Amino acid sequence: MLSGWLIGAGSVIGALALIPRLAGAGYLISMVLFLALLGIAATVFLSDRIPVIPRLRLLVLSTTLIGLGVGLARAAFTIQGIDTVFLIAMLAAAGGALLLELDRDRPFPPPERSGS
């Protein structure tokens, strides 16, 4: 599904974009968000090996929206290198989570229509 790819890819790219921030100021927020994003990516890409997590959709939605807020605060609506990559990744992940919550998820690629 499209939302799974958006959430998974956004989480992985967002976690990778946080790596340079793990040593600087505000490292605690970056570390918690880094681990949460890796956990989300694991639930998307390794779903058959992860135990059932209650209210997973709510956890994914809240984590991606918090990450989106952190990305907006760090990028401050200007192009600033890796912070912009993090912001775009969080936009994708939060968009995928919202698609899932609003029940607007579609298969990707769309199925071919029979007859015309």
N, C-alpha and C positions, 0 to 999 in steps of 0.2 A: 504494500500500500504506500501511497505517496507520503502520508504523514509519518510512517515509520522511517522512511528514508530521510525526510527532513529532520526529524528528531535525532536519529542516529548520527547522521553526517554532521549536523549542527553541533551536537554534543561532543563528538570527537574533535572537530576543528576548533571548537571553543576551548576544550581542555588543552589542546596543543598550543593555542594562543595564550593560555594562562601561564605556561611554563616560564617565560621570562619574568613574570610578575611574582614568582614564588620566592624570590630572594630580596625583593625591594620592600618599600613601605606598604603596609596593608597586606602583608603576606598571609595573615590568618584567614581573611575573607577569601583570598585567592586560593588557598589550600583547600578550604572547605568546599568551595565551588568547583575546584578541579576534581576532587574526589567524587562529588555529587554528579558531575557531568560524565565522569568515567563509569559510574554506576548506572546512569541512564543509558549510556551507549551499550553497556553489557546487557541490560534488560531488553534492548532492541535487537542486538545482533546475536546474543547468546540466550535467547528466551527459553529454549528447550533445556538448558542446563542450570537455569536460575530458579530457586524455589519461588512459589507463589508469594507475592508481596501484596498485602491488603492496601487498597486505595492507591494503587500504582499510578493510575492516570492523574489523580490529584497531586501526587508527589512530582510527577513529570511536569505538569503544568506549572505548579508553584516554583519549582527549581528553574525552569526555563524563563519564567517571567522575572524572577529575582536576577538571573543572569542577564536578562535584557536590561533591567534597570542599572546594573553594575556597568554593563557595556555602554549605555547612554551616558552615565556619569563620567566614565573614563575617556570616551571619545569626545565628549562635549560638543558634538555636532561639527567637528572639524576632522580633517584627515590627519591621523597621528599614527601611522604605521600599524603595528600589531593590534592596537586597541580597536582600530576600524575593522580588522579581520574578525576579532572577537565579537564586535557588535553585529556584523553581518551573520556570523554563525549563530548567535543568539536569536536574531530575527528569524532565521530559518527554523531553528528548533522550537521557538515559541509559536511560530506560525503552524508548524506541524502539530503541536499539542492542541492549539485552538481548533484546527481542522478536525481532530479526533474528538474533542469535547463537543463541538457543534454538530457532529455526525455528518460531516461533509467530505469524508475521506473517500477517495476513489482509487481503484486499482491503477497501477502505473506500469507499463503503458496501458491505455484504455483498451478494453476488449474490442475486437473487430465486430462490426454490426453484420448480422446475417441478412441477406436480401437487400435490394436497393430499389 
